[in-house]
Amino acid sequence: MDLNFTPEELAFRDEVRAFLKAGVPDDLRAKIKGGKRLVKDDYFRWHKALSEQGWLGSNWPTEFGGPGWTPVQKHIFEEECYAYGAPRTLPFGVNMVAPVIMKFGSQAQKDYYLPRILDLTDWWCQGYSEPGSGSDLASLRTSAVREGDHYIVNGQKTWTTLGQYADKIFCLVRTNPNAAKPQEGISFLLIDMETPGVTVRPIILLEGEHEVNEVWFDNVKVPVENLVGEENKGWTYAKYLLTHERTGIANVGSSKAALLHLKAIARDQVKNGRPLIEDPLFRNRIAKVEIDLMAHEMTNLRVLAEVQSGGAPGLESSILKIRGTEIRQEITDLARRAIGPYAIPFQSEALEEGFNGEPVGPDYAAPIAKQYFNMRKLSIYGGSNEIQKNIIAKAGLGL
Ligand SMILES: Cc1cc2nc3c(=O)[nH]c(=O)nc-3n(C[C@H](O)[C@H](O)[C@H](O)COP(=O)(O)OP(=O)(O)OC[C@H]3O[C@@H](n4cnc5c(N)ncnc54)[C@H](O)[C@@H]3O)c2cc1C
């Protein structure tokens, strides 16, 4: 197995670098590099640049308008995006609901929804989790009762990421409360957020940001043609979607960019009259996480090489999820430690673009605590790390 990039892959990397230079506006890059707060327009500009380049559906087959990249090309693209300072590509439309529509949707759904994802007409959010139904997702209670040509939906979703920006939500709903197993009574519905009876309420997280929401459904009328696939088969589609949710879960590109930033901070901060990066204890912790990251990157490349030659990742995706999120969290923890007391004040206004007030500590300090708290989510969503460990224990170790 050769883990080095081929000349073609290196040429592709140059192409990506040239695109990023031309396609990411300077002000947007400065926001990312400075850890500023992003708004919908920031995501929109980035997605539009990708869309115009034909790269938004980077995981899509060419027949639906994707670029037909190999797994290694996708990895290179992701890594270069983080290194350059591009915003993340929001997965809900392009990497979550789209693959489900492609595989299980009707022709009319494919013709209607897929182009609207690529041209940014529709922004999607994910309506899976409910209070009490996260890891135990099959216990979800939001109901959809068929009345003529419509379903009447009632219930509540929670943790809906960026639901405040979304035009549409894909939802798991219970269509048969009497099924023998809870998984057998679930369906997959596409719902317009403008439908009367849909209410979005913000949840403000530990770091003070509005990233997630509750979404309530009060007698929401959803046309029957918005059902994907068959009624009561939604669990199969939901699981298929989750395999796509875990695409890029290794977090290699994001961790490499964050590690570089951490080193820059540790060079700037001073301990006992010397740069912090020369402190033996702190330097050891940076070295440890860097070695972990290098080993993790090799594992990721091995998995990608396997996928490229026709294999499918199994337990490896659980391993990549656990290690990737642990490493990313360790880097934010070290950054928080590096700035010491400057991590204590919460200066929300310093995260706004164009802030010219008095920063507490160096310019780079304001986003550090926010990132530390925000990154706690990594080990929770996309299937919590404990659940991934259960999967490895059962399917891998036979325990
Ligand atoms: C920032 C953020 C964004 C999110 N965005 C979305 C979104 O857009 N759409 C969406 O649908 N959902 C979203 N989620 C929800 C996410 O998928 C759930 O939080 C996750 O599945 C865990 O469910 P829970 O929060 O109900 O915790 P619980 O399932 O109640 O788990 C609580 C704790 O118990 C542990 N645990 C649970 N069961 C077991 C077990 N069997 N063995 C061992 N340990 C166990 C868990 O690992 C966790 O540590 C988001 C969550 C967060 C934090």
The ligand as an SDF file (V2000), in Angstrom:
LIG
                    3D

 53 58  0  0  0  0  0  0  0  0999 V2000
  -23.7800   20.7210   18.9780 C   0  0  0  0  0  0  0  0  0  0  0  0
  -24.7110   19.6170   18.5910 C   0  0  0  0  0  0  0  0  0  0  0  0
  -25.3060   19.6400   17.3580 C   0  0  0  0  0  0  0  0  0  0  0  0
  -26.2160   18.6440   16.9980 C   0  0  0  0  0  0  0  0  0  0  0  0
  -26.8660   18.7420   15.7920 N   0  0  0  0  0  0  0  0  0  0  0  0
  -27.8660   17.8750   15.5050 C   0  0  0  0  0  0  0  0  0  0  0  0
  -28.6670   18.0610   14.3220 C   0  0  0  0  0  0  0  0  0  0  0  0
  -28.4510   18.9760   13.5200 O   0  0  0  0  0  0  0  0  0  0  0  0
  -29.7110   17.2120   14.1270 N   0  0  0  0  0  0  0  0  0  0  0  0
  -29.9790   16.1670   14.9700 C   0  0  0  0  0  0  0  0  0  0  0  0
  -30.9170   15.4230   14.7040 O   0  0  0  0  0  0  0  0  0  0  0  0
  -29.2410   15.9760   16.0930 N   0  0  0  0  0  0  0  0  0  0  0  0
  -28.2040   16.8080   16.3830 C   0  0  0  0  0  0  0  0  0  0  0  0
  -27.4550   16.6440   17.5350 N   0  0  0  0  0  0  0  0  0  0  0  0
  -27.8700   15.6070   18.4770 C   0  0  0  0  0  0  0  0  0  0  0  0
  -26.8880   14.4720   18.6450 C   0  0  0  0  0  0  0  0  0  0  0  0
  -26.9880   13.5690   17.5940 O   0  0  0  0  0  0  0  0  0  0  0  0
  -27.1990   13.8460   20.0090 C   0  0  0  0  0  0  0  0  0  0  0  0
  -26.8410   14.7890   20.9980 O   0  0  0  0  0  0  0  0  0  0  0  0
  -26.4490   12.5640   20.2160 C   0  0  0  0  0  0  0  0  0  0  0  0
  -26.9710   11.5540   19.3970 O   0  0  0  0  0  0  0  0  0  0  0  0
  -26.5330   12.1000   21.7050 C   0  0  0  0  0  0  0  0  0  0  0  0
  -27.8540   12.0390   22.1260 O   0  0  0  0  0  0  0  0  0  0  0  0
  -28.3600   12.7760   23.4500 P   0  0  0  0  0  0  0  0  0  0  0  0
  -27.8850   14.1910   23.4090 O   0  0  0  0  0  0  0  0  0  0  0  0
  -29.8140   12.5310   23.5700 O   0  0  0  0  0  0  0  0  0  0  0  0
  -27.5800   12.0730   24.6350 O   0  0  0  0  0  0  0  0  0  0  0  0
  -27.9030   10.6570   25.2640 P   0  0  0  0  0  0  0  0  0  0  0  0
  -28.1920    9.6820   24.1880 O   0  0  0  0  0  0  0  0  0  0  0  0
  -28.9230   10.8570   26.3320 O   0  0  0  0  0  0  0  0  0  0  0  0
  -26.5240   10.2830   25.9200 O   0  0  0  0  0  0  0  0  0  0  0  0
  -26.0520   10.8880   27.1210 C   0  0  0  0  0  0  0  0  0  0  0  0
  -24.7050   10.2510   27.4710 C   0  0  0  0  0  0  0  0  0  0  0  0
  -24.8840    8.8490   27.6930 O   0  0  0  0  0  0  0  0  0  0  0  0
  -24.0530    8.0920   26.8270 C   0  0  0  0  0  0  0  0  0  0  0  0
  -24.7670    6.8890   26.3940 N   0  0  0  0  0  0  0  0  0  0  0  0
  -26.0160    6.8230   25.8750 C   0  0  0  0  0  0  0  0  0  0  0  0
  -26.3410    5.5510   25.5800 N   0  0  0  0  0  0  0  0  0  0  0  0
  -25.2640    4.7930   25.9060 C   0  0  0  0  0  0  0  0  0  0  0  0
  -24.9710    3.3970   25.8380 C   0  0  0  0  0  0  0  0  0  0  0  0
  -25.8560    2.5370   25.3260 N   0  0  0  0  0  0  0  0  0  0  0  0
  -23.7490    2.9680   26.2500 N   0  0  0  0  0  0  0  0  0  0  0  0
  -22.8330    3.8420   26.7470 C   0  0  0  0  0  0  0  0  0  0  0  0
  -23.0590    5.1840   26.8480 N   0  0  0  0  0  0  0  0  0  0  0  0
  -24.2470    5.6560   26.4260 C   0  0  0  0  0  0  0  0  0  0  0  0
  -23.7720    8.9990   25.6450 C   0  0  0  0  0  0  0  0  0  0  0  0
  -22.5580    8.6730   25.0050 O   0  0  0  0  0  0  0  0  0  0  0  0
  -23.6910   10.3700   26.3220 C   0  0  0  0  0  0  0  0  0  0  0  0
  -22.4100   10.5680   26.8680 O   0  0  0  0  0  0  0  0  0  0  0  0
  -26.5050   17.5890   17.8990 C   0  0  0  0  0  0  0  0  0  0  0  0
  -25.8700   17.5570   19.1470 C   0  0  0  0  0  0  0  0  0  0  0  0
  -24.9950   18.5430   19.4920 C   0  0  0  0  0  0  0  0  0  0  0  0
  -24.3520   18.4960   20.8640 C   0  0  0  0  0  0  0  0  0  0  0  0
  1  2  1  0
  2  3  1  0
  2 52  2  0
  3  4  2  0
  4  5  1  0
  4 50  1  0
  5  6  2  0
  6  7  1  0
  6 13  1  0
  7  8  2  0
  7  9  1  0
  9 10  1  0
 10 11  2  0
 10 12  1  0
 12 13  2  0
 13 14  1  0
 14 15  1  0
 14 50  1  0
 15 16  1  0
 16 17  1  0
 16 18  1  0
 18 19  1  0
 18 20  1  0
 20 21  1  0
 20 22  1  0
 22 23  1  0
 23 24  1  0
 24 25  2  0
 24 26  1  0
 24 27  1  0
 27 28  1  0
 28 29  2  0
 28 30  1  0
 28 31  1  0
 31 32  1  0
 32 33  1  0
 33 34  1  0
 33 48  1  0
 34 35  1  0
 35 36  1  0
 35 46  1  0
 36 37  1  0
 36 45  1  0
 37 38  2  0
 38 39  1  0
 39 40  1  0
 39 45  2  0
 40 41  1  0
 40 42  2  0
 42 43  1  0
 43 44  2  0
 44 45  1  0
 46 47  1  0
 46 48  1  0
 48 49  1  0
 50 51  2  0
 51 52  1  0
 52 53  1  0
M  END
$$$$
